[in-house]
Amino acid sequence: MVIKRKEFIQIGSLATASLMLPKFLKAFERRDLPIVPPGNKVVVILQLSGGNDGLNTVIPVRNDIYYRSRPKLGIQKDKALALTDEAALHPALTAFKGLYDDGSLGIINNVGYPNPDRSHFRSMDIWHTASDATEYWTNGWVGRYLDAQCKGCDKPTHAIEIDDVLSLALKGEELKGIAVKDPRRLYGTANEKFFRDVLKNHKDESGEQPVDYLYKTMSETLSSADYIFKQSRLHPTSAEYPKTDLGSSMKTIASLIFSDINTKVYYVSLGSFDTHINQQIQQQNLFTQMNDAIGAFVKDLKSNNRFNDVMLFTFSEFGRRVSQNASGGTDHGTANNMFLVSGSLKQKGIINPLPDLSDLDEGDLKYKVDFKNVYATVLKKWLNADDVAILKKKYDHLNFC
Amino acid sequence: MSSNQVKNQHLLWRAGFGPAVEQLPDLEKYSPKQFFKALVKASDKKPEYINVADDYLKGLYMGIGELGRQQRKEMDKDERKKIQQKNREGVRNLNMFWMHEMVNTAAQLREKMAFFWHGHFACRNLNVFYQQGLLDVLRRNALGNFGTMLKEVSRSAAMLNFLNNQQNRKDHPNENFARELMELFTMGRGNYTEHDIKEAARAFTGWGSNLKGEFQFRRFQHDFGSKTVLGRTGNFDGEEVLDILLEEKQTARYISGKIYKFLVNEQPESEKVEWLADRFYKNNYDITKLLEDIFTSEWFYDEKNVGSKIKSPVELLVGIQRMLPMKLENEEALMILQRVLGQLLFYPPNVSGWPGGKAWIDSSSLMMRMRIPKLIDDTDEMNVRPKDDDDQMMGRMDPDEEPKAKAARISGRAGRPIKANVDWKKYTKNFESVPREKLAETISKILLQTKQGVSPDLIKQYSDETGRENFIKTATLQIMSTPEYQLC
């Protein structure tokens, strides 16, 4: 094994830090390096909103049905980034190709659920809540992870969404994650001092009244805001990230991962992948953003020795129909693929067979893996949480982690 | 809790969207009974049909009916695109128009109940004609007979399309409509079997609509055979299944319980719900009588019910505008706020409607709610961005975001003001006779429904003391920026 100079210095100094220095000195001695020792596992969820076209993401380059169904939209073999004889990646996903070669990309094909719904909102709901298609749940699976893991936590920072608005996925029965677009302005308000004084003035009574619930949320928000802000400044990454929304979100996530914040789940979205028209340009643009941001993120994690502790996965509320439509796009479909990105994948590359295009359900892919199996696996095997309680049902675990 | 004012404010927040500034002088003068009577009377008239669809769409849809299927298929791409865009604009105009109505109408009870039914018969649909048709059904029947409303909703193009009943055919039944009908619209989960759903679905085969939104019975798709639903057997059609559901007392119980939670308290008391359900059933589902039972009862005004509900985003936004009459230069702000706070009219999350209660509150939505008063005052700016709604946007850019605002957001500069012109005179004149040192407390009592208000000293500390008017204005905005103001 060849150790590059930079890595050697890091490994060397980390070892020094953890072995030689008394604990209290570590904190300020090693300003440029993470305090958190490797081993603090986190999940990063990247939501591809709008229904990403999975067939043009992982392309079945030897499949005639694919090219027949998509005379205009099909991506030719020589343009795509070959993974195997059968499969290739969208041309914009160069960094993902690098991850594949590296053994840190996993692809699960045909992920979906029974009785798929083709409304964005409803299908996204199903992914967020992890309910069956026939049920309407009002809380999300990450939120229920919070319910299970941090009863009595003083700050709801175990799950952070990089956004202005909190997704249903992060809202539990009791606890909710926190949405923060930019740690410098969590609630960006001119009235902050007033809020703090109002909070100080409130006399908590029973805790039963809705007013106490509001004050509790307010108090958690303000203390979390301070906490996240401080943490984000503790070890701000100095790595280069693309100047896109997703780029800065990934940069924020990296800085928090390098701090000693208690966050276990990060959530971020990219969209819209709803490519009914002019799919080529739209998907190319979004994939370029995704590719560059995730590429930078992984590079950053690696150079800080944290890539083994991060499990990033992508999902979309549905895939798209196999056939192209008449407007240079594709319409809402069903099953889709998911990317897994981590330095410690136990299964790498293409984990299960590509879609069988000769066995469709009225022009749509049949799902083979329920997304709840993926959730259950991440919850149990990565986060060491009670997946059955959180998902309210037992789902078999997969073997990627 | 004896004063008329507190009781009337409670009534106006629950039976409407909060007291309007014009009503302030009357709050102490009349009893809640008198107030309720006036509310019922003001809602007596048949509401006007809200028609916001533009002429292009109207011409087109009326024409489309005559076109053959083949011709429709061949309609060119640009035309389809234009239709989608016009529909989206239409639904947006419908939203603005209805919200304006909620703010300004004296028929508060009707609009409040129409708003309740809008969440009960929750429906997402991109066709503006379908949407305005369904809204009209809900507004016309909001205070009428539940059975009539249920039947009209079941025949509405909006619901039939939303719940896939267009695909419900004799040889290939689709159970979606029948399922939600029982689970969400009438009896509630656990009071029927899967078999009941299957059989009921057969009764609704052939129910559909044409493009204009008119009900169509397609007899060749209808299953005329015998069905057994909830123990009754016969060659039922959809209408008869609806009658069976109305015969089931569980329907009265389910609806009464849901209305109790919406109007009285999130924590229902089973005894009271049972009493209401009994009477609702005996009164043949007369909604006004049910409301009278609620709003004229002693227990409605119990201390534990006052200030116990978290306002929904629409209730909050409408309530502020009723108290502070204003013109918004940037009306789109109302759309953005609805989206950021999680309640965009005509876009419920799914057929079960908005979950309500604590579900409205998370760290971002709470902080955003408390920032609204400063937005009105233009001392704060909109710098948050709602999530994309792909059902609404169909892959296009956010229609609610102006190009300028988008540029500002991307470049990281501040957001934009919402430019509200508040008619402060109308508001401040109500406090003419209040001594200066009593102002903060008096305003607090009008704006807040919670037992404990916010400390007047604190309000004073954060208010502009340079003049009476300025003080009233700033104190009001500060009080509206508190957790307490989120409750009613």
Interface residues (C-beta under 8 A of the other chain):
Chain A: S49 G50 G51 S119 H120 F121 R122 D125 T134 Y136 T138 P156 D163 D164 V165 L166 S167 L168 K171 K176 G177 I178 A179 V180 K181 R185 L186 Y187 G188 T189 A190 N191 F194 F195 D197 V198 N201 H202 K203 Q209 P210 V211 Y213 L214 Y215 T217 M218 E220 T221 S224 D245 S269 G271 S272 F273 D274 T275 H276 I277 Q282 A326 S327 G329
Chain B: K77 K81 R124 R179 E266 G307 S308 K309 I310 V340 G342 Y347 P349 N350 V351 S352 P355 K358 A359 I361 D362 S363 S364 S365 L366 M367 M368 M370 R371 K374 T379 D380 N383 V384 R385 P386 K387 D388 D389 D390 D391 M393 M394 G395 I410 T450 Q452 V454 S455 L458 Q461 Y462 Q478 S481 T482 P483 E484 Q486 L487
